[in-house]
Every structure is written in C-alpha cells, then in structure tokens.
Amino acid sequence: MNARWTVSATPQDDPEAVALVRRYLAEVIGRFYQRPATEEEIDRELVDDPADDAAVFLVARHDGVPAGCAAVRLLGRATAELKRVYVAAEHRRTGGAALLLAEAERAAAGLGATALRLDTRRDLVEARALYARHGYAEIERYHDGPYADHFYEKALR
C-alpha cells in the first residue's frame, strides 16, 4: 500500500487538531516523566503553554487519517517559531515529518518571516536529528522556558 500525506491549515479548535495536540502532549509529557501522562497534566500544559497565538496550525493526514501537526507563530516581524511538531508513532518513517516541516517553513515565509526558530528537549533525540537533517542549526537560547534544552534556527528563502 502506498500511503499518501497531505497537509492543510486547520483551526486550532478543530476536533482533529485538538486530538493531535493532546496526543503530542501525552507523548512528550510521558517521555519527560518516564510514565504515561495524566489527563490533568495535559490540561495543565494546555493552560501553561497554550500556543493559541499560532498564526498557522497545520494538520497532516496520512491516507486521510489525521496523523500529525505543527504550529507556526510570529516572534517578531522577520522571525517565526515552530511549535508542537508531531507525527503519530504509527505513521512515523513515512515522510510526514519532512512534509510538515516544509509546509511550516512555507507558512512562516508567507507570514513574512526570514528565519524559523524552535526549541526541543535533550531527550527528544529523534526530533533533534530531524531538525539537523533539514538544515536547522543550533543557536543560542532565545527564551528561558524550563523544558527547552536545544534551540535551532533555519533561514528561509
């Protein structure tokens, strides 16, 4: 079977988008604490770091099934930030993350950004490898968030 990916901008309050963000948070919270995340922890993270200021929220579908997401928000006139990049485990290694990154970069450029930044944790080694493979270079810390260990940036054309 030849799986196909599509990516589209979607309102963040769309039920598919909400479900994807909750799956993303469940995974990163669970990895951080090395145990399953609770619904209360997910709810708390949505309040503590809502990311509802995203200018663009993308949903990736794998053969029509919602399977990934990414958010882009502006940090300034020329710099955007990539948040909540996620591909569901059962859909990984099929090209979805690369497509999400490309669409997020296109969205950021469409907002006038000339650079796209992001942060990630040291335990998210797969994410760090993905960003490096796609031309993101490590930069100095640009915020003081408690769960960010590595910071990246990519110039947009």
DSSP file (Angstrom, degrees, kcal/mol; ACC not computed):
  #  RESIDUE AA STRUCTURE BP1 BP2  ACC     N-H-->O    O-->H-N    N-H-->O    O-->H-N    TCO  KAPPA ALPHA  PHI   PSI    X-CA   Y-CA   Z-CA
    1    1 A M              0   0    0      0, 0.0     2,-0.9     0, 0.0     0, 0.0   0.000 360.0 360.0 360.0 132.8    0.0    0.0    0.0
    2    2 A N        -     0   0    0      2,-0.0     2,-0.1    61,-0.0    61,-0.0  -0.834 360.0-151.5-100.4 101.9    1.4    3.4   -1.0
    3    3 A A        -     0   0    0     -2,-0.9     2,-0.4    59,-0.0    59,-0.0  -0.447   8.2-154.0 -73.9 144.2    0.4    5.8    1.8
    4    4 A R        -     0   0    0     -2,-0.1    59,-3.7     2,-0.0     2,-0.4  -0.953   0.1-148.6-123.2 141.6    0.0    9.5    0.9
    5    5 A W  E     +A   62   0A   0     -2,-0.4     2,-0.3    57,-0.2    57,-0.2  -0.835  13.5 180.0-106.1 143.6    0.4   12.5    3.0
    6    6 A T  E     -A   61   0A   0     55,-2.0    55,-3.2    -2,-0.4     2,-0.4  -0.976   8.7-160.5-134.2 151.7   -1.5   15.8    2.8
    7    7 A V  E     +A   60   0A   0     -2,-0.3     2,-0.3    53,-0.2    53,-0.2  -0.999  14.5 169.8-133.3 134.6   -1.1   18.9    5.0
    8    8 A S  E     -A   59   0A   0     51,-2.1    51,-2.6    -2,-0.4     2,-0.2  -0.994  39.5-103.2-143.6 150.9   -3.5   21.7    5.4
    9    9 A A  E     -A   58   0A   0     -2,-0.3    49,-0.2    49,-0.2    47,-0.0  -0.532  46.1-179.1 -68.9 136.9   -4.0   24.7    7.6
   10   10 A T        -     0   0    0     47,-3.1    47,-0.3    -2,-0.2     2,-0.0  -0.995  34.5 -99.2-141.3 140.4   -6.7   24.0   10.2
   11   11 A P    >   -     0   0    0      0, 0.0     3,-1.8     0, 0.0     6,-0.3  -0.376  32.9-127.8 -58.9 139.9   -8.3   26.0   13.0
   12   12 A Q  T 3  S+     0   0    0      1,-0.3     9,-0.1    42,-0.1    46,-0.0   0.735 107.8  56.4 -64.3 -21.9   -6.7   25.0   16.3
   13   13 A D  T 3  S+     0   0    0      4,-0.1    -1,-0.3     5,-0.1     0, 0.0   0.426  76.8 119.8 -91.9   3.4  -10.0   24.4   17.9
   14   14 A D  S <> S-     0   0    0     -3,-1.8     4,-2.7     1,-0.1     3,-0.3  -0.452  75.0-122.2 -61.6 136.9  -11.0   21.8   15.2
   15   15 A P  H  > S+     0   0    0      0, 0.0     4,-2.3     0, 0.0     5,-0.2   0.846 112.0  51.1 -55.1 -36.7  -11.6   18.5   17.0
   16   16 A E  H  > S+     0   0    0      2,-0.2     4,-2.1     1,-0.2     5,-0.1   0.914 111.7  47.5 -66.3 -41.1   -8.9   16.7   14.9
   17   17 A A  H  > S+     0   0    0     -3,-0.3     4,-2.5    -6,-0.3     5,-0.2   0.929 112.1  49.6 -64.4 -45.3   -6.4   19.4   15.7
   18   18 A V  H  X S+     0   0    0     -4,-2.7     4,-2.3     1,-0.2    -2,-0.2   0.918 110.6  50.3 -60.1 -44.3   -7.2   19.3   19.4
   19   19 A A  H  X S+     0   0    0     -4,-2.3     4,-2.1    -5,-0.2    -1,-0.2   0.896 110.6  49.5 -63.0 -40.3   -6.9   15.5   19.5
   20   20 A L  H  X S+     0   0    0     -4,-2.1     4,-2.7     2,-0.2    -1,-0.2   0.912 110.4  49.7 -65.5 -42.6   -3.5   15.7   17.8
   21   21 A V  H  X S+     0   0    0     -4,-2.5     4,-2.8     1,-0.2    -2,-0.2   0.905 110.5  50.6 -63.4 -40.3   -2.2   18.3   20.2
   22   22 A R  H  X S+     0   0    0     -4,-2.3     4,-2.5     2,-0.2    -1,-0.2   0.896 110.7  48.8 -65.2 -39.2   -3.4   16.1   23.1
   23   23 A R  H  X S+     0   0    0     -4,-2.1     4,-2.1     2,-0.2    -2,-0.2   0.922 111.7  50.1 -64.5 -42.9   -1.6   13.1   21.7
   24   24 A Y  H  X S+     0   0    0     -4,-2.7     4,-2.6     1,-0.2     5,-0.3   0.952 113.0  45.5 -57.8 -50.8    1.6   15.2   21.2
   25   25 A L  H  X S+     0   0    0     -4,-2.8     4,-2.7     1,-0.2     5,-0.4   0.893 109.5  55.1 -63.3 -39.9    1.4   16.4   24.8
   26   26 A A  H  X S+     0   0    0     -4,-2.5     4,-2.0    -5,-0.2    11,-0.4   0.909 111.8  45.4 -58.9 -40.8    0.7   12.9   26.1
   27   27 A E  H  X S+     0   0    0     -4,-2.1     4,-2.6     2,-0.2    -2,-0.2   0.952 116.2  42.0 -70.0 -48.7    3.8   11.7   24.4
   28   28 A V  H  X S+     0   0    0     -4,-2.6     4,-1.9     2,-0.2    -2,-0.2   0.883 117.5  47.1 -70.8 -35.2    6.2   14.5   25.4
   29   29 A I  H  X S+     0   0    0     -4,-2.7     4,-2.5    -5,-0.3     5,-0.2   0.937 113.4  49.4 -66.5 -45.2    4.9   14.6   29.0
   30   30 A G  H  X>S+     0   0    0     -4,-2.0     5,-1.6    -5,-0.4     4,-1.2   0.892 111.3  48.5 -60.9 -41.0    5.1   10.8   29.3
   31   31 A R  H  <5S+     0   0    0     -4,-2.6    -1,-0.2     2,-0.2    -2,-0.2   0.890 110.7  52.0 -66.5 -37.7    8.7   10.8   27.9
   32   32 A F  H  <5S+     0   0    0     -4,-1.9    -2,-0.2     1,-0.2    -1,-0.2   0.940 120.8  31.5 -63.5 -47.1    9.7   13.5   30.3
   33   33 A Y  H  <5S-     0   0    0     -4,-2.5    -1,-0.2     2,-0.3    -2,-0.2   0.505 104.2-127.5 -90.1  -4.4    8.3   11.7   33.4
   34   34 A Q  T  <5S+     0   0    0     -4,-1.2    -3,-0.2    -5,-0.2    -4,-0.1   0.892  81.9  76.3  56.5  43.7    9.0    8.2   32.0
   35   35 A R  S   <S-     0   0    0     -5,-1.6    -2,-0.3    -6,-0.2    -1,-0.2  -0.943  97.8 -66.5-165.5 163.9    5.4    7.2   32.7
   36   36 A P        -     0   0    0      0, 0.0     2,-0.1     0, 0.0    -9,-0.1  -0.330  54.2-118.0 -61.1 139.7    2.1    7.8   31.0
   37   37 A A        -     0   0    0    -11,-0.4     2,-0.2     1,-0.1   -11,-0.1  -0.451  25.0-127.9 -73.2 149.5    0.8   11.3   31.2
   38   38 A T     >  -     0   0    0     -2,-0.1     4,-2.0     1,-0.1     5,-0.2  -0.629  18.5-117.0 -93.4 159.0   -2.4   12.0   33.0
   39   39 A E  H  > S+     0   0    0     -2,-0.2     4,-2.7     1,-0.2     5,-0.2   0.863 117.5  56.7 -60.2 -35.6   -5.3   14.0   31.5
   40   40 A E  H  > S+     0   0    0      2,-0.2     4,-2.5     1,-0.2    -1,-0.2   0.892 105.6  49.8 -64.7 -40.2   -4.8   16.6   34.2
   41   41 A E  H  > S+     0   0    0      2,-0.2     4,-2.3     1,-0.2    -1,-0.2   0.902 111.6  48.5 -65.3 -40.4   -1.1   17.1   33.2
   42   42 A I  H  X S+     0   0    0     -4,-2.0     4,-2.0     2,-0.2    -2,-0.2   0.937 112.2  48.5 -64.1 -46.2   -2.2   17.5   29.6
   43   43 A D  H  X S+     0   0    0     -4,-2.7     4,-1.3     1,-0.2    -2,-0.2   0.907 111.0  51.2 -59.6 -42.3   -4.9   20.0   30.6
   44   44 A R  H  X S+     0   0    0     -4,-2.5     4,-3.1     1,-0.2     3,-0.3   0.906 108.7  50.7 -63.4 -42.0   -2.3   21.9   32.7
   45   45 A E  H  X S+     0   0    0     -4,-2.3     4,-2.7     1,-0.2    -1,-0.2   0.871 105.7  56.1 -65.1 -35.9    0.2   22.1   29.8
   46   46 A L  H  < S+     0   0    0     -4,-2.0    -1,-0.2     1,-0.2    -2,-0.2   0.833 114.1  40.8 -64.0 -31.1   -2.6   23.5   27.5
   47   47 A V  H  < S+     0   0    0     -4,-1.3    -2,-0.2    -3,-0.3    -1,-0.2   0.899 117.6  46.3 -80.0 -44.7   -3.1   26.3   30.1
   48   48 A D  H  < S+     0   0    0     -4,-3.1    -2,-0.2     1,-0.3    -3,-0.2   0.843 133.6  15.4 -69.2 -35.0    0.6   26.9   30.9
   49   49 A D  S  < S+     0   0    0     -4,-2.7    -1,-0.3    -5,-0.2    -2,-0.1  -0.626  73.5 167.2-139.0  74.7    1.7   26.9   27.2
   50   50 A P        -     0   0    0      0, 0.0    -1,-0.1     0, 0.0    -2,-0.1   0.776  22.7-159.1 -68.7 -28.1   -1.5   27.3   25.1
   51   51 A A    >   +     0   0    0      1,-0.1     3,-1.1     2,-0.1    32,-0.1   0.743  47.9 134.8  53.5  23.1    0.2   28.1   21.8
   52   52 A D  T 3   +     0   0    0      1,-0.3    -1,-0.1     3,-0.0   -40,-0.1   0.428  55.3  74.0 -82.1   4.3   -3.1   29.6   20.8
   53   53 A D  T 3   +     0   0    0      3,-0.0    21,-0.4    20,-0.0    -1,-0.3   0.252  67.9 133.0 -93.7  11.7   -1.2   32.6   19.4
   54   54 A A    <   -     0   0    0     -3,-1.1    19,-0.3     1,-0.2     3,-0.2  -0.400  49.5-154.7 -63.1 135.0   -0.2   30.5   16.4
   55   55 A A  S    S+     0   0    0     17,-2.0     2,-0.4     1,-0.3    18,-0.2   0.810  83.7  21.1 -77.5 -31.9   -0.6   32.3   13.1
   56   56 A V  E     - B   0  72A   0     16,-2.0    16,-2.8     2,-0.0     2,-0.5  -0.997  63.9-167.3-140.5 131.9   -0.9   28.9   11.3
   57   57 A F  E     - B   0  71A   0     -2,-0.4   -47,-3.1   -47,-0.3     2,-0.4  -0.987  15.6-158.4-118.9 125.5   -1.8   25.5   12.6
   58   58 A L  E     -AB   9  70A   0     12,-3.5    12,-1.6    -2,-0.5     2,-0.5  -0.844   7.9-163.1-108.6 138.0   -1.2   22.6   10.3
   59   59 A V  E     -AB   8  69A   0    -51,-2.6   -51,-2.1    -2,-0.4     2,-0.4  -0.983   9.7-153.9-117.3 128.6   -2.7   19.1   10.3
   60   60 A A  E     -AB   7  68A   0      8,-2.8     7,-3.2    -2,-0.5     8,-1.3  -0.844   7.5-159.7-100.5 136.3   -1.1   16.3    8.4
   61   61 A R  E     -AB   6  66A   0    -55,-3.2   -55,-2.0    -2,-0.4     2,-0.7  -0.961   8.0-153.9-119.1 134.4   -3.2   13.4    7.2
   62   62 A H  E >  S-AB   5  65A   0      3,-2.8     3,-1.8    -2,-0.4   -57,-0.2  -0.925  87.8 -21.7-107.4 110.5   -1.8   10.0    6.2
   63   63 A D  T 3  S-     0   0    0    -59,-3.7    -1,-0.2    -2,-0.7   -58,-0.1   0.887 131.0 -50.3  51.1  41.3   -4.2    8.5    3.7
   64   64 A G  T 3  S+     0   0    0    -60,-0.4    -1,-0.3     1,-0.2   -59,-0.1   0.300 113.8 118.9  86.4  -9.1   -6.9   10.8    5.1
   65   65 A V  E <  S-B   62   0A   0     -3,-1.8    -3,-2.8     1,-0.0    -1,-0.2  -0.791  74.2-113.2 -93.6 126.4   -6.3   10.0    8.7
   66   66 A P  E     +B   61   0A   0      0, 0.0    -5,-0.3     0, 0.0     3,-0.1  -0.416  54.5 152.4 -58.2 120.4   -5.2   12.9   11.0
   67   67 A A  E     +     0   0A   0     -7,-3.2    21,-3.1     1,-0.3     2,-0.3   0.390  50.6  14.1-137.4   0.3   -1.6   11.8   11.9
   68   68 A G  E     -BC  60  87A   0     -8,-1.3    -8,-2.8    19,-0.3     2,-0.3  -0.990  51.3-167.6-170.0 166.2    0.5   14.9   12.6
   69   69 A C  E     -BC  59  86A   0     17,-2.3    17,-2.6    -2,-0.3     2,-0.3  -0.976   4.7-176.4-155.9 166.1    0.5   18.6   13.4
   70   70 A A  E     -B   58   0A   0    -12,-1.6   -12,-3.5    -2,-0.3     2,-0.4  -0.935  13.0-149.1-162.7 149.3    2.7   21.7   13.6
   71   71 A A  E     -BC  57  83A   0     12,-2.8    12,-2.8    -2,-0.3     2,-0.4  -0.951   4.2-160.6-124.7 145.7    2.1   25.3   14.6
   72   72 A V  E     +BC  56  82A   0    -16,-2.8   -17,-2.0    -2,-0.4   -16,-2.0  -0.993  14.2 173.7-125.2 129.2    3.8   28.5   13.4
   73   73 A R  E     - C   0  81A   0      8,-2.3     8,-3.5    -2,-0.4     2,-0.4  -0.960  32.2-111.6-131.9 154.6    3.7   31.7   15.4
   74   74 A L  E     - C   0  80A   0    -21,-0.4     6,-0.3    -2,-0.3     3,-0.1  -0.684  23.4-179.4 -86.1 134.1    5.5   35.0   14.8
   75   75 A L  S    S-     0   0    0      4,-2.9     2,-0.3    -2,-0.4     5,-0.2   0.650  75.0 -24.5 -97.0 -24.1    8.1   36.1   17.3
   76   76 A G  S    S-     0   0    0      3,-1.7    -1,-0.3     1,-0.0     3,-0.0  -0.884  88.5 -66.0-166.8-170.0    8.8   39.3   15.5
   77   77 A R  S    S+     0   0    0     -2,-0.3     3,-0.0     1,-0.2    -3,-0.0   0.849 131.3  20.9 -65.6 -33.9    8.5   40.8   12.1
   78   78 A A  S    S+     0   0    0     35,-0.1    36,-3.0     1,-0.1    37,-1.4   0.406 113.5  73.1-117.7   1.2   11.1   38.6   10.5
   79   79 A T  E     - d   0 115A   0     34,-0.2    -4,-2.9    35,-0.2    -3,-1.7  -0.971  52.8-175.9-125.7 130.5   11.3   35.6   12.9
   80   80 A A  E     -Cd  74 116A   0     35,-2.6    37,-2.8    -2,-0.4     2,-0.4  -0.781  16.1-137.2-115.0 163.4    8.7   32.8   13.3
   81   81 A E  E     -Cd  73 117A   0     -8,-3.5    -8,-2.3    -2,-0.3     2,-0.5  -0.972   6.9-140.4-125.6 138.7    8.7   29.9   15.8
   82   82 A L  E     +C   72   0A   0     35,-3.2    37,-0.5    -2,-0.4     2,-0.3  -0.841  28.7 177.4 -97.0 129.6    7.8   26.3   15.1
   83   83 A K  E     +C   71   0A   0    -12,-2.8   -12,-2.8    -2,-0.5    35,-0.0  -0.917  49.7  10.8-131.9 155.2    5.8   24.6   17.9
   84   84 A R  E     -     0   0A   0     -2,-0.3     2,-0.5   -14,-0.2    -1,-0.1   0.813  64.3-179.2  50.1  46.5    4.2   21.3   18.5
   85   85 A V  E     +     0   0A   0    -15,-0.1     2,-0.3    -3,-0.1   -15,-0.2  -0.662  16.6 161.8 -75.8 124.7    5.7   19.3   15.7
   86   86 A Y  E     -C   69   0A   0    -17,-2.6   -17,-2.3    -2,-0.5     2,-0.4  -0.995  30.3-176.2-151.6 136.9    4.2   15.8   16.0
   87   87 A V  E     -C   68   0A   0     -2,-0.3   -19,-0.3   -19,-0.2     5,-0.1  -0.994  41.1-110.3-129.4 128.4    3.7   12.7   13.9
   88   88 A A    >   -     0   0    0    -21,-3.1     3,-2.4    -2,-0.4     4,-0.4  -0.252  28.7-117.5 -57.5 141.4    1.8    9.9   15.5
   89   89 A A  G >  S+     0   0    0      1,-0.3     3,-1.3     2,-0.2    -1,-0.1   0.836 112.5  57.0 -52.3 -40.1    4.0    6.9   16.2
   90   90 A E  G 3  S+     0   0    0      1,-0.3    -1,-0.3     3,-0.0    -2,-0.1   0.583 110.8  44.7 -72.6  -7.2    2.2    4.6   13.9
   91   91 A H  G X  S+     0   0    0     -3,-2.4     3,-0.6   -24,-0.2     5,-0.4   0.313  86.6 119.4-115.4   5.7    2.8    6.9   11.0
   92   92 A R  T <   +     0   0    0     -3,-1.3    -4,-0.0    -4,-0.4    -3,-0.0  -0.287  64.6  32.4 -73.2 159.2    6.4    7.7   11.5
   93   93 A R  T 3  S+     0   0    0      1,-0.1    -1,-0.2    -2,-0.0    -4,-0.0   0.777  92.2  98.5  66.4  29.6    9.2    7.0    9.0
   94   94 A T  S <  S-     0   0    0     -3,-0.6    -2,-0.1   -90,-0.0   -89,-0.1   0.246 104.0 -93.5-126.5  10.2    6.8    7.6    6.1
   95   95 A G  S  > S+     0   0    0      4,-0.0     4,-1.8     3,-0.0     5,-0.2   0.403  90.2 119.1  97.8  -2.2    7.7   11.1    5.2
   96   96 A G  H  > S+     0   0    0     -5,-0.4     4,-2.6     1,-0.2     5,-0.2   0.892  72.9  51.3 -66.3 -40.8    5.2   13.0    7.2
   97   97 A A  H  > S+     0   0    0      2,-0.2     4,-2.6     1,-0.2    -1,-0.2   0.917 110.2  49.3 -65.1 -42.4    7.6   14.9    9.4
   98   98 A A  H  > S+     0   0    0      1,-0.2     4,-2.3     2,-0.2    -1,-0.2   0.907 112.7  48.0 -62.9 -41.3    9.6   16.2    6.4
   99   99 A L  H  X S+     0   0    0     -4,-1.8     4,-2.5     2,-0.2     5,-0.2   0.914 110.7  51.1 -66.3 -42.3    6.4   17.3    4.7
  100  100 A L  H  X S+     0   0    0     -4,-2.6     4,-2.6     2,-0.2    -2,-0.2   0.923 110.6  49.2 -59.4 -44.8    5.2   19.1    7.9
  101  101 A L  H  X S+     0   0    0     -4,-2.6     4,-2.7     2,-0.2    -2,-0.2   0.936 111.4  48.9 -60.8 -46.1    8.5   20.9    8.2
  102  102 A A  H  X S+     0   0    0     -4,-2.3     4,-2.2     1,-0.2    -2,-0.2   0.911 113.6  46.2 -61.3 -42.9    8.4   22.0    4.6
  103  103 A E  H  X S+     0   0    0     -4,-2.5     4,-2.5     2,-0.2    -1,-0.2   0.878 111.9  51.2 -68.7 -37.2    4.8   23.3    4.9
  104  104 A A  H  X S+     0   0    0     -4,-2.6     4,-2.7    -5,-0.2    -2,-0.2   0.910 110.3  49.5 -64.9 -41.4    5.6   25.1    8.2
  105  105 A E  H  X S+     0   0    0     -4,-2.7     4,-2.5     2,-0.2    -2,-0.2   0.910 111.4  49.2 -63.2 -41.8    8.6   26.8    6.5
  106  106 A R  H  X S+     0   0    0     -4,-2.2     4,-2.2     2,-0.2    -2,-0.2   0.908 111.9  48.9 -62.5 -42.4    6.3   27.8    3.6
  107  107 A A  H  X S+     0   0    0     -4,-2.5     4,-1.1     2,-0.2    -2,-0.2   0.917 111.0  49.6 -63.9 -43.6    3.7   29.1    6.1
  108  108 A A  H ><>S+     0   0    0     -4,-2.7     5,-2.2     1,-0.2     3,-0.7   0.924 111.3  48.8 -62.1 -44.6    6.3   31.1    8.0
  109  109 A A  H ><5S+     0   0    0     -4,-2.5     3,-1.6     1,-0.2    -1,-0.2   0.885 106.9  56.9 -62.2 -37.7    7.7   32.6    4.8
  110  110 A G  H 3<5S+     0   0    0     -4,-2.2    -1,-0.2     1,-0.3    -2,-0.2   0.755 102.7  54.9 -64.2 -24.3    4.2   33.5    3.8
  111  111 A L  T <<5S-     0   0    0     -4,-1.1    -1,-0.3    -3,-0.7    -2,-0.2   0.452 128.0-100.1 -85.5  -2.3    3.9   35.5    7.1
  112  112 A G  T < 5S+     0   0    0     -3,-1.6    -3,-0.2     1,-0.3     2,-0.2   0.458  73.6 146.7  98.2   2.7    7.0   37.4    6.1
  113  113 A A      < -     0   0    0     -5,-2.2    -1,-0.3    -6,-0.2   -34,-0.2  -0.465  31.9-172.2 -74.3 143.3    9.5   35.6    8.3
  114  114 A T  S    S+     0   0    0    -36,-3.0    42,-3.1     1,-0.2     2,-0.3   0.427  75.5  37.7-108.7  -5.4   13.0   35.1    7.0
  115  115 A A  E     -dE  79 155A   0    -37,-1.4   -35,-2.6    40,-0.3     2,-0.5  -0.996  65.2-153.4-145.1 146.2   14.0   32.7    9.8
  116  116 A L  E     -dE  80 154A   0     38,-2.6    38,-2.1    -2,-0.3     2,-0.2  -0.987  17.6-171.9-123.0 126.1   12.2   29.9   11.6
  117  117 A R  E     +dE  81 153A   0    -37,-2.8   -35,-3.2    -2,-0.5     2,-0.3  -0.714   7.9 168.4-112.8 162.5   13.3   29.0   15.2
  118  118 A L  E     - E   0 152A   0     34,-1.9    34,-2.7    -2,-0.2     2,-0.3  -0.976  18.8-144.2-161.9 165.4   12.3   26.2   17.5
  119  119 A D  E     + E   0 151A   0    -37,-0.5     2,-0.3    -2,-0.3    32,-0.2  -0.937  17.9 174.1-131.2 158.9   13.3   24.6   20.8
  120  120 A T  E     - E   0 150A   0     30,-2.2    30,-2.7    -2,-0.3    29,-2.4  -0.961  30.6 -99.5-154.3 170.0   13.3   21.0   21.9
  121  121 A R    >   -     0   0    0     -2,-0.3     3,-1.0    27,-0.2     7,-0.2  -0.555  29.3-117.6 -94.0 159.9   14.4   18.9   24.8
  122  122 A R  T 3  S+     0   0    0      1,-0.2    -1,-0.1    -2,-0.2     6,-0.1   0.817 112.4  57.9 -66.3 -30.3   17.6   16.8   25.1
  123  123 A D  T 3  S+     0   0    0      1,-0.2     2,-1.5     2,-0.1     3,-0.3   0.631  85.8  80.9 -77.4 -11.3   15.6   13.5   25.4
  124  124 A L    <>  +     0   0    0     -3,-1.0     4,-2.1     1,-0.2     3,-0.3  -0.456  54.3 156.4 -90.9  64.4   13.8   14.1   22.1
  125  125 A V  H  >  +     0   0    0     -2,-1.5     4,-2.2     1,-0.2    -1,-0.2   0.813  66.7  57.2 -64.2 -32.6   16.7   12.8   20.1
  126  126 A E  H  > S+     0   0    0     -3,-0.3     4,-2.3     2,-0.2    -1,-0.2   0.908 107.8  48.1 -65.2 -40.5   14.6   11.9   17.1
  127  127 A A  H  > S+     0   0    0     -3,-0.3     4,-2.6     2,-0.2     5,-0.2   0.923 110.2  51.4 -65.1 -43.9   13.4   15.5   16.8
  128  128 A R  H  X S+     0   0    0     -4,-2.1     4,-2.1     1,-0.2    -2,-0.2   0.906 111.2  47.9 -60.8 -41.2   16.9   16.9   17.1
  129  129 A A  H  X S+     0   0    0     -4,-2.2     4,-2.5     2,-0.2    -1,-0.2   0.900 110.2  52.9 -66.1 -40.3   18.1   14.5   14.3
  130  130 A L  H  X S+     0   0    0     -4,-2.3     4,-1.3     2,-0.2    -2,-0.2   0.942 110.2  46.8 -59.4 -49.0   15.1   15.5   12.1
  131  131 A Y  H  <>S+     0   0    0     -4,-2.6     5,-2.5     1,-0.2     3,-0.4   0.915 112.3  49.7 -63.2 -42.9   15.8   19.2   12.5
  132  132 A A  H ><5S+     0   0    0     -4,-2.1     3,-1.5     1,-0.2    -1,-0.2   0.915 108.5  53.7 -62.0 -42.4   19.5   18.8   11.8
  133  133 A R  H 3<5S+     0   0    0     -4,-2.5    -1,-0.2     1,-0.3    -2,-0.2   0.787 108.5  51.4 -61.0 -27.6   18.7   16.7    8.7
  134  134 A H  T 3<5S-     0   0    0     -4,-1.3    -1,-0.3    -3,-0.4    -2,-0.2   0.101 126.7 -92.3-104.4  22.5   16.5   19.5    7.4
  135  135 A G  T < 5S+     0   0    0     -3,-1.5     2,-0.4     1,-0.3    20,-0.3   0.599  74.1 144.3  87.8  11.9   19.0   22.3    7.7
  136  136 A Y      < -     0   0    0     -5,-2.5     2,-0.4    -6,-0.2    -1,-0.3  -0.729  33.6-155.5 -85.2 131.9   18.3   23.7   11.2
  137  137 A A  E     -F  153   0A   0     16,-2.6    16,-1.9    -2,-0.4     2,-0.1  -0.848  22.1-106.4-108.5 143.0   21.4   24.8   13.0
  138  138 A E  E     +F  152   0A   0     -2,-0.4    14,-0.3    14,-0.2     2,-0.2  -0.437  44.0 180.0 -67.3 139.9   21.8   25.0   16.8
  139  139 A I        -     0   0    0     12,-2.5    12,-0.5    -2,-0.1     3,-0.1  -0.762  34.9 -72.8-130.0 175.1   21.7   28.6   18.1
  140  140 A E        -     0   0    0     -2,-0.2    -1,-0.1     1,-0.1    10,-0.0  -0.327  66.7 -80.0 -66.7 155.2   22.0   30.3   21.5
  141  141 A R        -     0   0    0      1,-0.1    -1,-0.1     8,-0.1     3,-0.1  -0.329  43.3-174.1 -54.2 131.2   19.0   30.0   23.9
  142  142 A Y        +     0   0    0      1,-0.1     2,-0.3    -3,-0.1    -1,-0.1   0.382  67.0  22.1-114.8   1.7   16.3   32.6   22.8
  143  143 A H  S    S-     0   0    0      2,-0.1    -1,-0.1     5,-0.0     5,-0.0  -0.959  71.5-123.6-154.2 170.9   13.9   32.1   25.7
  144  144 A D        +     0   0    0     -2,-0.3    -3,-0.0    -3,-0.1     4,-0.0   0.020  47.7 153.9-111.2  29.1   14.1   30.8   29.2
  145  145 A G    >   -     0   0    0      1,-0.1     3,-1.1     2,-0.1    -2,-0.1  -0.271  47.0-130.0 -56.7 142.1   11.4   28.1   29.1
  146  146 A P  T 3  S+     0   0    0      0, 0.0    -1,-0.1     0, 0.0    -2,-0.0   0.692 101.2  48.0 -72.2 -18.5   12.0   25.4   31.7
  147  147 A Y  T 3  S+     0   0    0    -26,-0.1     2,-0.5     2,-0.0    -2,-0.1   0.184  87.8  98.8-109.9  17.8   11.7   22.4   29.2
  148  148 A A    <   +     0   0    0     -3,-1.1   -27,-0.2     1,-0.1     3,-0.1  -0.917  29.3 156.3-110.2 126.1   13.9   23.6   26.4
  149  149 A D        +     0   0    0    -29,-2.4     2,-0.4    -2,-0.5   -28,-0.2   0.676  65.6  41.7-114.3 -31.4   17.4   22.4   26.1
  150  150 A H  E     -E  120   0A   0    -30,-2.7   -30,-2.2   -10,-0.0     2,-0.4  -0.960  63.4-162.2-126.5 139.6   18.3   22.8   22.5
  151  151 A F  E     -E  119   0A   0    -12,-0.5   -12,-2.5    -2,-0.4     2,-0.3  -0.961  10.8-176.2-125.0 138.4   17.5   25.8   20.2
  152  152 A Y  E     -EF 118 138A   0    -34,-2.7   -34,-1.9    -2,-0.4     2,-0.3  -0.900   7.8-172.3-133.5 158.6   17.6   25.8   16.4
  153  153 A E  E     -EF 117 137A   0    -16,-1.9   -16,-2.6    -2,-0.3     2,-0.4  -0.991   3.9-167.2-149.8 148.2   17.1   28.2   13.6
  154  154 A K  E     -E  116   0A   0    -38,-2.1   -38,-2.6    -2,-0.3     2,-0.3  -0.999  24.1-126.1-135.6 133.1   16.8   27.9    9.8
  155  155 A A  E     -E  115   0A   0     -2,-0.4     2,-0.4   -20,-0.3   -40,-0.3  -0.588  26.4-141.6 -74.2 137.7   17.0   30.8    7.3
  156  156 A L              0   0    0    -42,-3.1   -50,-0.0    -2,-0.3    -1,-0.0  -0.803 360.0 360.0-101.8 144.4   14.0   30.8    5.0
  157  157 A R              0   0    0     -2,-0.4    -1,-0.1   -42,-0.0   -43,-0.1   0.445 360.0 360.0 -87.4 360.0   14.3   31.7    1.3
